[in-house]
């Protein structure tokens, strides 16, 4: 007896469902891709600069030696100034962006009421706190 078109489609869907990734595997894959992404590496570097832990402190003075290769020079001054200018700029930007209450506008009155109740002072605090506390 031949199978109908609907039964064949159902078999294909069932076979595909058995080979598909589970939600947990999809989440783990997405998280691992994000952890290894260049964008996250930039975010982590930005956080270290915000905390005033710059990479300039770890650098050493070098010069070209007798062999023609770079060598660390120990008898030269290696003074480095580290300042928190990056932190100041970030805090300034956060203050500028979130200093005034959010203003949500729509032509539909019912949406306006719902959005106004959602985007109140508590939402502004919710947005501002993670940005202010480092």
Backbone as XML, in Angstrom:
<?xml version="1.0"?>
<chain id="A" units="angstrom">
  <residue number="1" name="UNK">
    <atom name="N" x="0.841" y="-1.170" z="0.000"/>
    <atom name="CA" x="0.000" y="0.000" z="0.000"/>
    <atom name="C" x="0.889" y="1.237" z="0.000"/>
  </residue>
  <residue number="2" name="UNK">
    <atom name="N" x="0.601" y="2.179" z="-0.857"/>
    <atom name="CA" x="1.401" y="3.397" z="-0.993"/>
    <atom name="C" x="1.001" y="4.395" z="0.083"/>
  </residue>
  <residue number="3" name="UNK">
    <atom name="N" x="1.986" y="5.150" z="0.526"/>
    <atom name="CA" x="1.685" y="6.170" z="1.539"/>
    <atom name="C" x="1.236" y="7.452" z="0.843"/>
  </residue>
  <residue number="4" name="UNK">
    <atom name="N" x="0.424" y="8.192" z="1.556"/>
    <atom name="CA" x="-0.087" y="9.441" z="0.985"/>
    <atom name="C" x="0.963" y="10.538" z="1.129"/>
  </residue>
  <residue number="5" name="UNK">
    <atom name="N" x="0.691" y="11.624" z="0.451"/>
    <atom name="CA" x="1.600" y="12.781" z="0.500"/>
    <atom name="C" x="1.707" y="13.327" z="1.926"/>
  </residue>
  <residue number="6" name="UNK">
    <atom name="N" x="0.602" y="13.389" z="2.654"/>
    <atom name="CA" x="0.601" y="13.904" z="4.037"/>
    <atom name="C" x="1.400" y="12.998" z="4.965"/>
  </residue>
  <residue number="7" name="UNK">
    <atom name="N" x="1.280" y="11.687" z="4.764"/>
    <atom name="CA" x="2.038" y="10.749" z="5.594"/>
    <atom name="C" x="3.544" y="10.870" z="5.312"/>
  </residue>
  <residue number="8" name="UNK">
    <atom name="N" x="3.886" y="11.071" z="4.040"/>
    <atom name="CA" x="5.294" y="11.236" z="3.678"/>
    <atom name="C" x="5.865" y="12.509" z="4.300"/>
  </residue>
  <residue number="9" name="UNK">
    <atom name="N" x="5.109" y="13.594" z="4.272"/>
    <atom name="CA" x="5.551" y="14.853" z="4.889"/>
    <atom name="C" x="5.712" y="14.676" z="6.393"/>
  </residue>
  <residue number="10" name="UNK">
    <atom name="N" x="4.767" y="13.948" z="7.013"/>
    <atom name="CA" x="4.851" y="13.699" z="8.458"/>
    <atom name="C" x="6.095" y="12.890" z="8.792"/>
  </residue>
  <residue number="11" name="UNK">
    <atom name="N" x="6.442" y="11.909" z="7.962"/>
    <atom name="CA" x="7.654" y="11.112" z="8.182"/>
    <atom name="C" x="8.910" y="11.977" z="8.064"/>
  </residue>
  <residue number="12" name="UNK">
    <atom name="N" x="8.920" y="12.868" z="7.095"/>
    <atom name="CA" x="10.078" y="13.756" z="6.920"/>
    <atom name="C" x="10.232" y="14.669" z="8.130"/>
  </residue>
  <residue number="13" name="UNK">
    <atom name="N" x="9.129" y="15.203" z="8.615"/>
    <atom name="CA" x="9.172" y="16.090" z="9.783"/>
    <atom name="C" x="9.643" y="15.329" z="11.017"/>
  </residue>
  <residue number="14" name="UNK">
    <atom name="N" x="9.148" y="14.114" z="11.221"/>
    <atom name="CA" x="9.562" y="13.301" z="12.370"/>
    <atom name="C" x="11.044" y="12.953" z="12.290"/>
  </residue>
  <residue number="15" name="UNK">
    <atom name="N" x="11.522" y="12.595" z="11.115"/>
    <atom name="CA" x="12.942" y="12.263" z="10.952"/>
    <atom name="C" x="13.816" y="13.490" z="11.211"/>
  </residue>
  <residue number="16" name="UNK">
    <atom name="N" x="13.373" y="14.649" z="10.736"/>
    <atom name="CA" x="14.125" y="15.879" z="10.980"/>
    <atom name="C" x="14.131" y="16.264" z="12.444"/>
  </residue>
  <residue number="17" name="UNK">
    <atom name="N" x="13.021" y="16.048" z="13.127"/>
    <atom name="CA" x="12.937" y="16.385" z="14.548"/>
    <atom name="C" x="13.866" y="15.510" z="15.384"/>
  </residue>
  <residue number="18" name="UNK">
    <atom name="N" x="14.080" y="14.270" z="14.954"/>
    <atom name="CA" x="14.962" y="13.372" z="15.707"/>
    <atom name="C" x="16.428" y="13.769" z="15.566"/>
  </residue>
  <residue number="19" name="UNK">
    <atom name="N" x="16.790" y="14.399" z="14.449"/>
    <atom name="CA" x="18.184" y="14.782" z="14.231"/>
    <atom name="C" x="18.472" y="16.222" z="14.630"/>
  </residue>
  <residue number="20" name="UNK">
    <atom name="N" x="17.449" y="16.995" z="14.974"/>
    <atom name="CA" x="17.638" y="18.417" z="15.294"/>
    <atom name="C" x="18.308" y="18.585" z="16.650"/>
  </residue>
  <residue number="21" name="UNK">
    <atom name="N" x="18.956" y="19.741" z="16.806"/>
    <atom name="CA" x="19.599" y="20.070" z="18.075"/>
    <atom name="C" x="18.528" y="20.438" z="19.097"/>
  </residue>
  <residue number="22" name="UNK">
    <atom name="N" x="18.812" y="20.153" z="20.348"/>
    <atom name="CA" x="17.905" y="20.547" z="21.414"/>
    <atom name="C" x="18.143" y="22.022" z="21.735"/>
  </residue>
  <residue number="23" name="UNK">
    <atom name="N" x="17.224" y="22.603" z="22.467"/>
    <atom name="CA" x="17.351" y="24.013" z="22.858"/>
    <atom name="C" x="18.620" y="24.217" z="23.682"/>
  </residue>
  <residue number="24" name="UNK">
    <atom name="N" x="18.932" y="23.278" z="24.573"/>
    <atom name="CA" x="20.125" y="23.396" z="25.411"/>
    <atom name="C" x="21.396" y="23.431" z="24.562"/>
  </residue>
  <residue number="25" name="UNK">
    <atom name="N" x="21.449" y="22.582" z="23.528"/>
    <atom name="CA" x="22.626" y="22.560" z="22.660"/>
    <atom name="C" x="22.744" y="23.849" z="21.856"/>
  </residue>
  <residue number="26" name="UNK">
    <atom name="N" x="21.619" y="24.365" z="21.414"/>
    <atom name="CA" x="21.640" y="25.627" z="20.667"/>
    <atom name="C" x="22.141" y="26.764" z="21.556"/>
  </residue>
  <residue number="27" name="UNK">
    <atom name="N" x="21.663" y="26.805" z="22.790"/>
    <atom name="CA" x="22.100" y="27.849" z="23.728"/>
    <atom name="C" x="23.584" y="27.722" z="24.025"/>
  </residue>
  <residue number="28" name="UNK">
    <atom name="N" x="24.049" y="26.498" z="24.274"/>
    <atom name="CA" x="25.475" y="26.296" z="24.543"/>
    <atom name="C" x="26.333" y="26.698" z="23.352"/>
  </residue>
  <residue number="29" name="UNK">
    <atom name="N" x="25.876" y="26.401" z="22.154"/>
    <atom name="CA" x="26.607" y="26.779" z="20.949"/>
    <atom name="C" x="26.679" y="28.301" z="20.806"/>
  </residue>
  <residue number="30" name="UNK">
    <atom name="N" x="25.560" y="28.963" z="21.004"/>
    <atom name="CA" x="25.527" y="30.423" z="20.890"/>
    <atom name="C" x="26.416" y="31.085" z="21.946"/>
  </residue>
  <residue number="31" name="UNK">
    <atom name="N" x="26.361" y="30.592" z="23.171"/>
    <atom name="CA" x="27.175" y="31.166" z="24.248"/>
    <atom name="C" x="28.655" y="30.942" z="23.983"/>
  </residue>
  <residue number="32" name="UNK">
    <atom name="N" x="29.021" y="29.748" z="23.539"/>
    <atom name="CA" x="30.438" y="29.493" z="23.263"/>
    <atom name="C" x="30.942" y="30.325" z="22.094"/>
  </residue>
  <residue number="33" name="UNK">
    <atom name="N" x="30.108" y="30.541" z="21.079"/>
    <atom name="CA" x="30.504" y="31.411" z="19.971"/>
    <atom name="C" x="30.698" y="32.847" z="20.448"/>
  </residue>
  <residue number="34" name="UNK">
    <atom name="N" x="29.812" y="33.298" z="21.351"/>
    <atom name="CA" x="29.928" y="34.666" z="21.865"/>
    <atom name="C" x="31.173" y="34.823" z="22.729"/>
  </residue>
  <residue number="35" name="UNK">
    <atom name="N" x="31.464" y="33.824" z="23.548"/>
    <atom name="CA" x="32.640" y="33.910" z="24.424"/>
    <atom name="C" x="33.936" y="33.991" z="23.627"/>
  </residue>
  <residue number="36" name="UNK">
    <atom name="N" x="33.971" y="33.387" z="22.464"/>
    <atom name="CA" x="35.183" y="33.388" z="21.641"/>
    <atom name="C" x="35.168" y="34.463" z="20.557"/>
  </residue>
  <residue number="37" name="UNK">
    <atom name="N" x="34.173" y="35.333" z="20.573"/>
    <atom name="CA" x="34.054" y="36.327" z="19.511"/>
    <atom name="C" x="35.008" y="37.507" z="19.726"/>
  </residue>
  <residue number="38" name="UNK">
    <atom name="N" x="35.438" y="38.137" z="18.650"/>
    <atom name="CA" x="36.296" y="39.322" z="18.771"/>
    <atom name="C" x="35.576" y="40.490" z="19.449"/>
  </residue>
  <residue number="39" name="UNK">
    <atom name="N" x="34.270" y="40.562" z="19.280"/>
    <atom name="CA" x="33.507" y="41.644" z="19.914"/>
    <atom name="C" x="33.579" y="41.535" z="21.438"/>
  </residue>
  <residue number="40" name="UNK">
    <atom name="N" x="33.484" y="40.325" z="21.975"/>
    <atom name="CA" x="33.581" y="40.147" z="23.428"/>
    <atom name="C" x="34.993" y="40.459" z="23.904"/>
  </residue>
  <residue number="41" name="UNK">
    <atom name="N" x="36.004" y="40.100" z="23.105"/>
    <atom name="CA" x="37.379" y="40.427" z="23.473"/>
    <atom name="C" x="37.556" y="41.937" z="23.578"/>
  </residue>
  <residue number="42" name="UNK">
    <atom name="N" x="36.940" y="42.684" z="22.667"/>
    <atom name="CA" x="36.994" y="44.139" z="22.739"/>
    <atom name="C" x="36.259" y="44.655" z="23.969"/>
  </residue>
  <residue number="43" name="UNK">
    <atom name="N" x="35.142" y="44.025" z="24.308"/>
    <atom name="CA" x="34.391" y="44.429" z="25.493"/>
    <atom name="C" x="35.225" y="44.225" z="26.758"/>
  </residue>
  <residue number="44" name="UNK">
    <atom name="N" x="35.906" y="43.093" z="26.848"/>
    <atom name="CA" x="36.742" y="42.819" z="28.022"/>
    <atom name="C" x="37.920" y="43.781" z="28.100"/>
  </residue>
  <residue number="45" name="UNK">
    <atom name="N" x="38.506" y="44.104" z="26.954"/>
    <atom name="CA" x="39.609" y="45.067" z="26.944"/>
    <atom name="C" x="39.109" y="46.439" z="27.373"/>
  </residue>
  <residue number="46" name="UNK">
    <atom name="N" x="37.936" y="46.830" z="26.910"/>
    <atom name="CA" x="37.346" y="48.097" z="27.316"/>
    <atom name="C" x="37.087" y="48.146" z="28.806"/>
  </residue>
  <residue number="47" name="UNK">
    <atom name="N" x="36.654" y="47.024" z="29.377"/>
    <atom name="CA" x="36.413" y="46.982" z="30.825"/>
    <atom name="C" x="37.712" y="47.134" z="31.608"/>
  </residue>
  <residue number="48" name="UNK">
    <atom name="N" x="38.795" y="46.521" z="31.131"/>
    <atom name="CA" x="40.069" y="46.675" z="31.836"/>
    <atom name="C" x="40.555" y="48.117" z="31.765"/>
  </residue>
  <residue number="49" name="UNK">
    <atom name="N" x="40.355" y="48.774" z="30.638"/>
    <atom name="CA" x="40.717" y="50.193" z="30.534"/>
    <atom name="C" x="39.834" y="51.038" z="31.439"/>
  </residue>
  <residue number="50" name="UNK">
    <atom name="N" x="38.542" y="50.692" z="31.542"/>
    <atom name="CA" x="37.639" y="51.430" z="32.422"/>
    <atom name="C" x="38.105" y="51.312" z="33.870"/>
  </residue>
  <residue number="51" name="UNK">
    <atom name="N" x="38.633" y="50.171" z="34.235"/>
    <atom name="CA" x="39.114" y="49.950" z="35.602"/>
    <atom name="C" x="40.558" y="50.438" z="35.786"/>
  </residue>
  <residue number="52" name="UNK">
    <atom name="N" x="41.071" y="51.159" z="34.808"/>
    <atom name="CA" x="42.391" y="51.776" z="34.851"/>
    <atom name="C" x="43.517" y="50.750" z="34.964"/>
  </residue>
  <residue number="53" name="UNK">
    <atom name="N" x="43.347" y="49.626" z="34.310"/>
    <atom name="CA" x="44.381" y="48.591" z="34.257"/>
    <atom name="C" x="44.841" y="48.476" z="32.814"/>
  </residue>
  <residue number="54" name="UNK">
    <atom name="N" x="45.592" y="49.473" z="32.374"/>
    <atom name="CA" x="45.994" y="49.540" z="30.974"/>
    <atom name="C" x="47.194" y="48.641" z="30.709"/>
  </residue>
  <residue number="55" name="UNK">
    <atom name="N" x="47.383" y="48.321" z="29.437"/>
    <atom name="CA" x="48.490" y="47.443" z="29.063"/>
    <atom name="C" x="49.820" y="48.180" z="28.956"/>
  </residue>
  <residue number="56" name="UNK">
    <atom name="N" x="49.810" y="49.492" z="29.079"/>
    <atom name="CA" x="51.059" y="50.248" z="28.970"/>
    <atom name="C" x="51.988" y="49.953" z="30.157"/>
  </residue>
  <residue number="57" name="UNK">
    <atom name="N" x="51.428" y="49.582" z="31.282"/>
    <atom name="CA" x="52.238" y="49.303" z="32.475"/>
    <atom name="C" x="53.099" y="48.061" z="32.268"/>
  </residue>
  <residue number="58" name="UNK">
    <atom name="N" x="52.627" y="47.129" z="31.473"/>
    <atom name="CA" x="53.352" y="45.872" z="31.271"/>
    <atom name="C" x="54.436" y="45.968" z="30.199"/>
  </residue>
  <residue number="59" name="UNK">
    <atom name="N" x="54.481" y="47.070" z="29.470"/>
    <atom name="CA" x="55.467" y="47.210" z="28.397"/>
    <atom name="C" x="56.843" y="47.554" z="28.973"/>
  </residue>
  <residue number="60" name="UNK">
    <atom name="N" x="57.872" y="47.085" z="28.272"/>
    <atom name="CA" x="59.246" y="47.374" z="28.678"/>
    <atom name="C" x="59.932" y="48.157" z="27.574"/>
  </residue>
  <residue number="61" name="UNK">
    <atom name="N" x="60.903" y="48.968" z="27.961"/>
    <atom name="CA" x="61.669" y="49.730" z="26.972"/>
    <atom name="C" x="62.612" y="48.787" z="26.246"/>
  </residue>
  <residue number="62" name="UNK">
    <atom name="N" x="62.590" y="48.853" z="24.949"/>
    <atom name="CA" x="63.463" y="47.993" z="24.151"/>
    <atom name="C" x="64.266" y="48.840" z="23.176"/>
  </residue>
  <residue number="63" name="UNK">
    <atom name="N" x="65.355" y="48.285" z="22.741"/>
    <atom name="CA" x="66.198" y="48.911" z="21.722"/>
    <atom name="C" x="66.813" y="47.798" z="20.894"/>
  </residue>
  <residue number="64" name="UNK">
    <atom name="N" x="67.319" y="48.165" z="19.738"/>
    <atom name="CA" x="67.980" y="47.174" z="18.895"/>
    <atom name="C" x="69.388" y="46.959" z="19.435"/>
  </residue>
  <residue number="65" name="UNK">
    <atom name="N" x="69.689" y="45.727" z="19.756"/>
    <atom name="CA" x="70.975" y="45.394" z="20.365"/>
    <atom name="C" x="72.066" y="45.123" z="19.345"/>
  </residue>
  <residue number="66" name="UNK">
    <atom name="N" x="73.182" y="44.594" z="19.831"/>
    <atom name="CA" x="74.335" y="44.294" z="18.982"/>
    <atom name="C" x="73.997" y="43.257" z="17.910"/>
  </residue>
  <residue number="67" name="UNK">
    <atom name="N" x="73.116" y="42.343" z="18.254"/>
    <atom name="CA" x="72.773" y="41.269" z="17.313"/>
    <atom name="C" x="71.770" y="41.713" z="16.253"/>
  </residue>
  <residue number="68" name="UNK">
    <atom name="N" x="71.190" y="42.887" z="16.418"/>
    <atom name="CA" x="70.202" y="43.378" z="15.468"/>
    <atom name="C" x="68.775" y="43.062" z="15.873"/>
  </residue>
  <residue number="69" name="UNK">
    <atom name="N" x="68.602" y="42.372" z="16.985"/>
    <atom name="CA" x="67.270" y="42.033" z="17.478"/>
    <atom name="C" x="66.899" y="42.988" z="18.612"/>
  </residue>
  <residue number="70" name="UNK">
    <atom name="N" x="65.615" y="43.101" z="18.879"/>
    <atom name="CA" x="65.170" y="43.947" z="19.987"/>
    <atom name="C" x="65.557" y="43.305" z="21.311"/>
  </residue>
  <residue number="71" name="UNK">
    <atom name="N" x="66.076" y="44.140" z="22.212"/>
    <atom name="CA" x="66.460" y="43.680" z="23.550"/>
    <atom name="C" x="65.897" y="44.653" z="24.568"/>
  </residue>
  <residue number="72" name="UNK">
    <atom name="N" x="65.561" y="44.133" z="25.738"/>
    <atom name="CA" x="65.069" y="44.968" z="26.826"/>
    <atom name="C" x="66.236" y="45.771" z="27.376"/>
  </residue>
  <residue number="73" name="UNK">
    <atom name="N" x="66.026" y="47.073" z="27.512"/>
    <atom name="CA" x="67.070" y="47.950" z="28.031"/>
    <atom name="C" x="66.737" y="48.252" z="29.485"/>
  </residue>
  <residue number="74" name="UNK">
    <atom name="N" x="67.587" y="47.828" z="30.370"/>
    <atom name="CA" x="67.309" y="47.966" z="31.797"/>
    <atom name="C" x="67.779" y="49.269" z="32.397"/>
  </residue>
  <residue number="75" name="UNK">
    <atom name="N" x="68.679" y="49.979" z="31.758"/>
    <atom name="CA" x="69.231" y="51.183" z="32.380"/>
    <atom name="C" x="68.549" y="52.473" z="31.930"/>
  </residue>
  <residue number="76" name="UNK">
    <atom name="N" x="67.483" y="52.399" z="31.112"/>
    <atom name="CA" x="66.736" y="53.590" z="30.700"/>
    <atom name="C" x="65.521" y="53.778" z="31.602"/>
  </residue>
  <residue number="77" name="UNK">
    <atom name="N" x="65.141" y="55.022" z="31.755"/>
    <atom name="CA" x="63.933" y="55.302" z="32.540"/>
    <atom name="C" x="62.724" y="54.719" z="31.823"/>
  </residue>
  <residue number="78" name="UNK">
    <atom name="N" x="61.820" y="54.161" z="32.594"/>
    <atom name="CA" x="60.624" y="53.537" z="32.041"/>
    <atom name="C" x="59.390" y="54.117" z="32.738"/>
  </residue>
  <residue number="79" name="UNK">
    <atom name="N" x="59.310" y="55.450" z="32.744"/>
    <atom name="CA" x="58.209" y="56.133" z="33.423"/>
    <atom name="C" x="56.944" y="56.057" z="32.586"/>
  </residue>
  <residue number="80" name="UNK">
    <atom name="N" x="55.853" y="55.728" z="33.229"/>
    <atom name="CA" x="54.568" y="55.630" z="32.539"/>
    <atom name="C" x="53.504" y="56.298" z="33.386"/>
  </residue>
  <residue number="81" name="UNK">
    <atom name="N" x="52.697" y="57.081" z="32.741"/>
    <atom name="CA" x="51.595" y="57.740" z="33.431"/>
    <atom name="C" x="50.289" y="57.042" z="33.055"/>
  </residue>
  <residue number="82" name="UNK">
    <atom name="N" x="49.576" y="56.610" z="34.051"/>
    <atom name="CA" x="48.290" y="55.957" z="33.830"/>
    <atom name="C" x="47.233" y="56.884" z="34.402"/>
  </residue>
  <residue number="83" name="UNK">
    <atom name="N" x="46.239" y="57.222" z="33.572"/>
    <atom name="CA" x="45.166" y="58.077" z="34.075"/>
    <atom name="C" x="43.816" y="57.432" z="33.785"/>
  </residue>
  <residue number="84" name="UNK">
    <atom name="N" x="42.805" y="57.898" z="34.476"/>
    <atom name="CA" x="41.458" y="57.348" z="34.332"/>
    <atom name="C" x="40.607" y="58.140" z="33.363"/>
  </residue>
  <residue number="85" name="UNK">
    <atom name="N" x="41.204" y="58.635" z="32.285"/>
    <atom name="CA" x="40.468" y="59.460" z="31.333"/>
    <atom name="C" x="39.383" y="58.665" z="30.623"/>
  </residue>
  <residue number="86" name="UNK">
    <atom name="N" x="39.644" y="57.418" z="30.322"/>
    <atom name="CA" x="38.655" y="56.573" z="29.644"/>
    <atom name="C" x="37.419" y="56.412" z="30.517"/>
  </residue>
  <residue number="87" name="UNK">
    <atom name="N" x="37.635" y="56.175" z="31.817"/>
    <atom name="CA" x="36.520" y="56.033" z="32.746"/>
    <atom name="C" x="35.698" y="57.326" z="32.796"/>
  </residue>
  <residue number="88" name="UNK">
    <atom name="N" x="36.398" y="58.461" z="32.804"/>
    <atom name="CA" x="35.710" y="59.741" z="32.845"/>
    <atom name="C" x="34.838" y="59.925" z="31.606"/>
  </residue>
  <residue number="89" name="UNK">
    <atom name="N" x="35.369" y="59.574" z="30.450"/>
    <atom name="CA" x="34.596" y="59.711" z="29.207"/>
    <atom name="C" x="33.373" y="58.797" z="29.192"/>
  </residue>
  <residue number="90" name="UNK">
    <atom name="N" x="33.533" y="57.570" z="29.666"/>
    <atom name="CA" x="32.408" y="56.622" z="29.687"/>
    <atom name="C" x="31.326" y="57.106" z="30.646"/>
  </residue>
  <residue number="91" name="UNK">
    <atom name="N" x="31.729" y="57.535" z="31.835"/>
    <atom name="CA" x="30.754" y="58.040" z="32.805"/>
    <atom name="C" x="30.036" y="59.278" z="32.282"/>
  </residue>
  <residue number="92" name="UNK">
    <atom name="N" x="30.779" y="60.129" z="31.572"/>
    <atom name="CA" x="30.195" y="61.321" z="30.994"/>
    <atom name="C" x="29.143" y="60.942" z="29.942"/>
  </residue>
  <residue number="93" name="UNK">
    <atom name="N" x="29.443" y="59.969" z="29.125"/>
    <atom name="CA" x="28.514" y="59.525" z="28.081"/>
    <atom name="C" x="27.255" y="58.907" z="28.697"/>
  </residue>
  <residue number="94" name="UNK">
    <atom name="N" x="27.430" y="58.101" z="29.730"/>
    <atom name="CA" x="26.274" y="57.485" z="30.401"/>
    <atom name="C" x="25.403" y="58.564" z="31.014"/>
  </residue>
  <residue number="95" name="UNK">
    <atom name="N" x="26.037" y="59.539" z="31.657"/>
    <atom name="CA" x="25.274" y="60.631" z="32.241"/>
    <atom name="C" x="24.506" y="61.418" z="31.200"/>
  </residue>
  <residue number="96" name="UNK">
    <atom name="N" x="25.117" y="61.632" z="30.058"/>
    <atom name="CA" x="24.454" y="62.384" z="28.989"/>
    <atom name="C" x="23.276" y="61.596" z="28.419"/>
  </residue>
  <residue number="97" name="UNK">
    <atom name="N" x="23.481" y="60.307" z="28.186"/>
    <atom name="CA" x="22.430" y="59.498" z="27.564"/>
    <atom name="C" x="21.244" y="59.260" z="28.480"/>
  </residue>
  <residue number="98" name="UNK">
    <atom name="N" x="21.497" y="59.125" z="29.773"/>
    <atom name="CA" x="20.428" y="58.728" z="30.690"/>
    <atom name="C" x="20.098" y="59.809" z="31.715"/>
  </residue>
  <residue number="99" name="UNK">
    <atom name="N" x="20.398" y="61.060" z="31.427"/>
    <atom name="CA" x="20.147" y="62.109" z="32.408"/>
    <atom name="C" x="18.679" y="62.518" z="32.447"/>
  </residue>
  <residue number="100" name="UNK">
    <atom name="N" x="18.008" y="62.451" z="31.329"/>
    <atom name="CA" x="16.603" y="62.857" z="31.273"/>
    <atom name="C" x="15.708" y="61.626" z="31.200"/>
  </residue>
  <residue number="101" name="UNK">
    <atom name="N" x="14.472" y="61.754" z="31.684"/>
    <atom name="CA" x="13.545" y="60.617" z="31.593"/>
    <atom name="C" x="13.274" y="60.240" z="30.144"/>
  </residue>
  <residue number="102" name="UNK">
    <atom name="N" x="12.950" y="58.978" z="29.946"/>
    <atom name="CA" x="12.641" y="58.498" z="28.608"/>
    <atom name="C" x="11.327" y="59.099" z="28.133"/>
  </residue>
  <residue number="103" name="UNK">
    <atom name="N" x="11.257" y="59.453" z="26.873"/>
    <atom name="CA" x="10.060" y="60.034" z="26.296"/>
    <atom name="C" x="9.595" y="59.131" z="25.155"/>
  </residue>
  <residue number="104" name="UNK">
    <atom name="N" x="8.530" y="58.392" z="25.400"/>
    <atom name="CA" x="7.985" y="57.466" z="24.412"/>
    <atom name="C" x="6.699" y="58.075" z="23.869"/>
  </residue>
  <residue number="105" name="UNK">
    <atom name="N" x="6.590" y="58.149" z="22.537"/>
    <atom name="CA" x="5.402" y="58.747" z="21.941"/>
    <atom name="C" x="4.815" y="57.819" z="20.888"/>
  </residue>
  <residue number="106" name="UNK">
    <atom name="N" x="3.491" y="57.798" z="20.833"/>
    <atom name="CA" x="2.764" y="57.039" z="19.823"/>
    <atom name="C" x="1.427" y="57.731" z="19.558"/>
  </residue>
  <residue number="107" name="UNK">
    <atom name="N" x="0.864" y="57.462" z="18.415"/>
    <atom name="CA" x="-0.428" y="58.065" z="18.068"/>
    <atom name="C" x="-1.596" y="57.335" z="18.731"/>
  </residue>
  <residue number="108" name="UNK">
    <atom name="N" x="-1.386" y="56.103" z="19.146"/>
    <atom name="CA" x="-2.467" y="55.312" z="19.732"/>
    <atom name="C" x="-2.467" y="55.528" z="21.241"/>
  </residue>
  <residue number="109" name="UNK">
    <atom name="N" x="-3.566" y="56.010" z="21.750"/>
    <atom name="CA" x="-3.683" y="56.394" z="23.164"/>
    <atom name="C" x="-3.457" y="55.210" z="24.115"/>
  </residue>
  <residue number="110" name="UNK">
    <atom name="N" x="-3.996" y="54.056" z="23.776"/>
    <atom name="CA" x="-3.859" y="52.887" z="24.652"/>
    <atom name="C" x="-2.396" y="52.446" z="24.756"/>
  </residue>
  <residue number="111" name="UNK">
    <atom name="N" x="-1.686" y="52.449" z="23.624"/>
    <atom name="CA" x="-0.263" y="52.117" z="23.641"/>
    <atom name="C" x="0.521" y="53.122" z="24.475"/>
  </residue>
  <residue number="112" name="UNK">
    <atom name="N" x="0.156" y="54.385" z="24.367"/>
    <atom name="CA" x="0.850" y="55.431" z="25.111"/>
    <atom name="C" x="0.751" y="55.182" z="26.611"/>
  </residue>
  <residue number="113" name="UNK">
    <atom name="N" x="-0.440" y="54.803" z="27.078"/>
    <atom name="CA" x="-0.625" y="54.524" z="28.512"/>
    <atom name="C" x="0.207" y="53.326" z="28.945"/>
  </residue>
  <residue number="114" name="UNK">
    <atom name="N" x="0.182" y="52.260" z="28.136"/>
    <atom name="CA" x="0.945" y="51.062" z="28.475"/>
    <atom name="C" x="2.448" y="51.339" z="28.480"/>
  </residue>
  <residue number="115" name="UNK">
    <atom name="N" x="2.924" y="52.028" z="27.475"/>
    <atom name="CA" x="4.355" y="52.331" z="27.382"/>
    <atom name="C" x="4.794" y="53.283" z="28.487"/>
  </residue>
  <residue number="116" name="UNK">
    <atom name="N" x="3.961" y="54.253" z="28.823"/>
    <atom name="CA" x="4.306" y="55.193" z="29.893"/>
    <atom name="C" x="4.419" y="54.479" z="31.232"/>
  </residue>
  <residue number="117" name="UNK">
    <atom name="N" x="3.567" y="53.490" z="31.463"/>
    <atom name="CA" x="3.649" y="52.756" z="32.734"/>
    <atom name="C" x="4.887" y="51.857" z="32.772"/>
  </residue>
  <residue number="118" name="UNK">
    <atom name="N" x="5.324" y="51.384" z="31.609"/>
    <atom name="CA" x="6.490" y="50.502" z="31.558"/>
    <atom name="C" x="7.804" y="51.280" z="31.602"/>
  </residue>
  <residue number="119" name="UNK">
    <atom name="N" x="7.877" y="52.385" z="30.863"/>
    <atom name="CA" x="9.094" y="53.169" z="30.770"/>
    <atom name="C" x="9.076" y="54.337" z="31.756"/>
  </residue>
  <residue number="120" name="UNK">
    <atom name="N" x="8.923" y="54.040" z="33.018"/>
    <atom name="CA" x="8.909" y="55.065" z="34.048"/>
    <atom name="C" x="10.266" y="55.226" z="34.718"/>
  </residue>
  <residue number="121" name="UNK">
    <atom name="N" x="10.243" y="55.745" z="35.942"/>
    <atom name="CA" x="11.484" y="55.965" z="36.694"/>
    <atom name="C" x="12.201" y="54.659" z="37.016"/>
  </residue>
  <residue number="122" name="UNK">
    <atom name="N" x="11.426" y="53.614" z="37.260"/>
    <atom name="CA" x="12.065" y="52.331" z="37.585"/>
    <atom name="C" x="12.841" y="51.782" z="36.392"/>
  </residue>
  <residue number="123" name="UNK">
    <atom name="N" x="12.330" y="51.967" z="35.187"/>
    <atom name="CA" x="13.049" y="51.513" z="33.995"/>
    <atom name="C" x="14.316" y="52.334" z="33.787"/>
  </residue>
  <residue number="124" name="UNK">
    <atom name="N" x="14.256" y="53.632" z="34.045"/>
    <atom name="CA" x="15.436" y="54.481" z="33.918"/>
    <atom name="C" x="16.517" y="54.043" z="34.905"/>
  </residue>
  <residue number="125" name="UNK">
    <atom name="N" x="16.107" y="53.719" z="36.134"/>
    <atom name="CA" x="17.079" y="53.215" z="37.122"/>
    <atom name="C" x="17.648" y="51.872" z="36.687"/>
  </residue>
  <residue number="126" name="UNK">
    <atom name="N" x="16.785" y="51.028" z="36.134"/>
    <atom name="CA" x="17.221" y="49.717" z="35.667"/>
    <atom name="C" x="18.261" y="49.860" z="34.555"/>
  </residue>
  <residue number="127" name="UNK">
    <atom name="N" x="18.095" y="50.830" z="33.686"/>
    <atom name="CA" x="19.061" y="51.062" z="32.617"/>
    <atom name="C" x="20.340" y="51.730" z="33.146"/>
  </residue>
  <residue number="128" name="UNK">
    <atom name="N" x="20.197" y="52.635" z="34.067"/>
    <atom name="CA" x="21.336" y="53.433" z="34.521"/>
    <atom name="C" x="22.256" y="52.653" z="35.460"/>
  </residue>
  <residue number="129" name="UNK">
    <atom name="N" x="21.714" y="51.819" z="36.323"/>
    <atom name="CA" x="22.537" y="51.139" z="37.336"/>
    <atom name="C" x="23.651" y="50.278" z="36.762"/>
  </residue>
  <residue number="130" name="UNK">
    <atom name="N" x="23.397" y="49.415" z="35.776"/>
    <atom name="CA" x="24.512" y="48.620" z="35.254"/>
    <atom name="C" x="25.581" y="49.489" z="34.568"/>
  </residue>
  <residue number="131" name="UNK">
    <atom name="N" x="25.163" y="50.609" z="34.013"/>
    <atom name="CA" x="26.122" y="51.468" z="33.326"/>
    <atom name="C" x="26.937" y="52.305" z="34.303"/>
  </residue>
  <residue number="132" name="UNK">
    <atom name="N" x="26.363" y="52.689" z="35.407"/>
    <atom name="CA" x="27.062" y="53.536" z="36.377"/>
    <atom name="C" x="28.003" y="52.734" z="37.275"/>
  </residue>
  <residue number="133" name="UNK">
    <atom name="N" x="27.595" y="51.535" z="37.636"/>
    <atom name="CA" x="28.399" y="50.732" z="38.564"/>
    <atom name="C" x="29.347" y="49.875" z="37.756"/>
  </residue>
  <residue number="134" name="UNK">
    <atom name="N" x="30.603" y="50.014" z="38.009"/>
    <atom name="CA" x="31.582" y="49.268" z="37.223"/>
    <atom name="C" x="32.301" y="48.237" z="37.963"/>
  </residue>
</chain>
